[in-house]
């Protein structure tokens, strides 16, 4: 499987290019999204609370801003 992943790339259903590096790891940057139902109208609210940057140094690739996260029951903790 790894042999084939190294040469695989495609466009997903959102129009984003998906590729893998020579180790079979996904290449790209990712947003960490927190979502909840709006208390006003029940619509789904999406909010970026962090990211994963595959090109950053190890130890700096993942960032999450915990202050932006809204938990179940609209709690911040």
MIDOSE-1310 file (N, C-alpha, C; in nm, 2 decimals, decimal comma, always signed):
residues 77
xxxx	+0,08/-0,12/+0,00/+0,00/+0,00/+0,00/+0,09/+0,13/+0,00; +0,19/+0,13/+0,08/+0,28/+0,24/+0,09/+0,34/+0,28/-0,04; +0,38/+0,17/-0,11/+0,44/+0,19/-0,25/+0,35/+0,27/-0,34; +0,22/+0,24/-0,33/+0,12/+0,31/-0,42/+0,09/+0,45/-0,37
xxxx	+0,09/+0,47/-0,23/+0,06/+0,60/-0,18/+0,16/+0,70/-0,22; +0,29/+0,66/-0,23/+0,39/+0,76/-0,26/+0,37/+0,82/-0,40; +0,29/+0,76/-0,48/+0,27/+0,81/-0,62/+0,13/+0,86/-0,64; +0,05/+0,86/-0,54/-0,09/+0,89/-0,55/-0,11/+1,04/-0,53
xxxx	-0,19/+1,10/-0,61/-0,24/+1,24/-0,59/-0,37/+1,25/-0,67; -0,46/+1,33/-0,61/-0,59/+1,34/-0,67/-0,66/+1,47/-0,62; -0,77/+1,51/-0,68/-0,84/+1,62/-0,63/-0,97/+1,57/-0,56; -0,99/+1,61/-0,43/-1,10/+1,56/-0,36/-1,23/+1,63/-0,40
xxxx	-1,34/+1,60/-0,34/-1,47/+1,65/-0,38/-1,49/+1,80/-0,34; -1,39/+1,86/-0,27/-1,40/+2,00/-0,24/-1,30/+2,08/-0,33; -1,24/+2,01/-0,43/-1,16/+2,07/-0,52/-1,01/+2,09/-0,47; -0,98/+2,03/-0,36/-0,84/+2,04/-0,31/-0,75/+1,93/-0,36
xxxx	-0,63/+1,97/-0,39/-0,53/+1,87/-0,43/-0,48/+1,79/-0,31; -0,48/+1,66/-0,32/-0,44/+1,57/-0,22/-0,32/+1,49/-0,27; -0,20/+1,50/-0,20/-0,08/+1,43/-0,24/-0,01/+1,37/-0,12; +0,08/+1,28/-0,14/+0,15/+1,21/-0,04/+0,30/+1,23/-0,06
xxxx	+0,38/+1,23/+0,04/+0,52/+1,24/+0,02/+0,59/+1,11/+0,01; +0,72/+1,10/+0,00/+0,79/+0,98/-0,02/+0,78/+0,88/+0,09; +0,73/+0,93/+0,21/+0,71/+0,84/+0,32/+0,56/+0,79/+0,33; +0,48/+0,84/+0,24/+0,34/+0,80/+0,24/+0,25/+0,89/+0,33
xxxx	+0,31/+1,00/+0,38/+0,24/+1,10/+0,47/+0,17/+1,20/+0,38; +0,05/+1,24/+0,42/-0,02/+1,35/+0,35/+0,05/+1,48/+0,36; +0,05/+1,54/+0,24/+0,12/+1,67/+0,23/+0,01/+1,78/+0,23; +0,03/+1,88/+0,32/-0,06/+1,99/+0,32/-0,07/+2,06/+0,45
xxxx	-0,15/+2,16/+0,46/-0,18/+2,23/+0,58/-0,33/+2,21/+0,61; -0,36/+2,21/+0,74/-0,50/+2,18/+0,77/-0,55/+2,28/+0,88; -0,67/+2,32/+0,87/-0,73/+2,40/+0,97/-0,80/+2,31/+1,07; -0,79/+2,34/+1,20/-0,87/+2,27/+1,30/-0,99/+2,35/+1,32
xxxx	-1,11/+2,29/+1,30/-1,24/+2,36/+1,30/-1,32/+2,31/+1,42; -1,38/+2,40/+1,50/-1,47/+2,38/+1,60/-1,61/+2,41/+1,55; -1,70/+2,32/+1,57/-1,84/+2,36/+1,52/-1,94/+2,33/+1,63; -2,05/+2,41/+1,63/-2,16/+2,39/+1,73/-2,28/+2,45/+1,67
xxxx	-2,39/+2,42/+1,73/-2,52/+2,48/+1,69/-2,54/+2,62/+1,75; -2,58/+2,71/+1,67/-2,60/+2,85/+1,71/-2,72/+2,85/+1,81; -2,70/+2,92/+1,92/-2,81/+2,93/+2,02/-2,92/+3,02/+1,96; -2,89/+3,11/+1,87/-2,99/+3,20/+1,81/-3,09/+3,13/+1,72
xxxx	-3,04/+3,05/+1,62/-3,12/+3,00/+1,52/-3,10/+2,85/+1,49; -3,01/+2,78/+1,56/-2,99/+2,64/+1,55/-2,90/+2,60/+1,43; -2,85/+2,71/+1,36/-2,77/+2,68/+1,24/-2,63/+2,63/+1,29; -2,55/+2,56/+1,20/-2,42/+2,52/+1,24/-2,32/+2,63/+1,22
xxxx	-2,24/+2,65/+1,32/-2,14/+2,76/+1,32/-2,00/+2,69/+1,32; -1,92/+2,72/+1,22/-1,78/+2,67/+1,21/-1,68/+2,78/+1,24; -1,59/+2,75/+1,33/-1,49/+2,85/+1,37/-1,35/+2,78/+1,37; -1,25/+2,84/+1,30/-1,12/+2,79/+1,30/-1,05/+2,82/+1,44
xxxx	-1,00/+2,71/+1,50/-0,94/+2,73/+1,63/-0,80/+2,69/+1,63; -0,74/+2,65/+1,52/-0,60/+2,61/+1,51/-0,57/+2,56/+1,37; -0,45/+2,50/+1,36/-0,40/+2,45/+1,23/-0,29/+2,35/+1,25; -0,27/+2,27/+1,15/-0,16/+2,18/+1,14/-0,08/+2,22/+1,01
xxxx	+0,04/+2,25/+1,03/+0,13/+2,29/+0,92/+0,24/+2,19/+0,90; +0,22/+2,11/+0,79/+0,31/+2,00/+0,77/+0,45/+2,05/+0,74; +0,47/+2,17/+0,69/+0,60/+2,23/+0,66/+0,67/+2,29/+0,78; +0,61/+2,30/+0,89/+0,67/+2,36/+1,01/+0,77/+2,26/+1,07
xxxx	+0,86/+2,31/+1,16/+0,95/+2,22/+1,23/+0,87/+2,13/+1,32; +0,92/+2,01/+1,35/+0,86/+1,92/+1,45/+0,84/+1,99/+1,58; +0,73/+1,98/+1,64/+0,70/+2,05/+1,77/+0,63/+2,18/+1,75; +0,63/+2,23/+1,62/+0,56/+2,35/+1,59/+0,45/+2,33/+1,48
xxxx	+0,43/+2,21/+1,45/+0,33/+2,18/+1,34/+0,19/+2,20/+1,38; +0,16/+2,17/+1,50/+0,02/+2,17/+1,55/+0,00/+2,29/+1,64; -0,10/+2,38/+1,62/-0,14/+2,49/+1,70/-0,29/+2,49/+1,73; -0,33/+2,49/+1,85/-0,47/+2,50/+1,89/-0,49/+2,61/+1,99
xxxx	-0,57/+2,71/+1,96/-0,60/+2,82/+2,05/-0,72/+2,77/+2,13; -0,70/+2,72/+2,25/-0,80/+2,66/+2,33/-0,90/+2,77/+2,38; -0,87/+2,90/+2,38/-0,96/+3,00/+2,42/-1,07/+3,02/+2,31; -1,05/+2,97/+2,19/-1,15/+2,99/+2,09/-1,25/+2,87/+2,08
xxxx	-1,22/+2,76/+2,15/-1,30/+2,64/+2,15/-1,43/+2,66/+2,23; -1,54/+2,62/+2,17/-1,67/+2,63/+2,24/-1,71/+2,48/+2,26; -1,72/+2,44/+2,38/-1,76/+2,30/+2,41/-1,91/+2,28/+2,42; -1,95/+2,16/+2,43/-2,10/+2,13/+2,44/-2,16/+2,21/+2,56
xxxx	-2,28/+2,26/+2,54/-2,34/+2,35/+2,64/-2,29/+2,49/+2,64; -2,21/+2,53/+2,53/-2,15/+2,66/+2,51/-2,05/+2,69/+2,62; -1,99/+2,59/+2,68/-1,88/+2,61/+2,78/-1,75/+2,64/+2,71; -1,66/+2,71/+2,78/-1,53/+2,74/+2,73/-1,43/+2,64/+2,80
x	-1,48/+2,56/+2,89/-1,39/+2,46/+2,96/-1,43/+2,32/+2,93
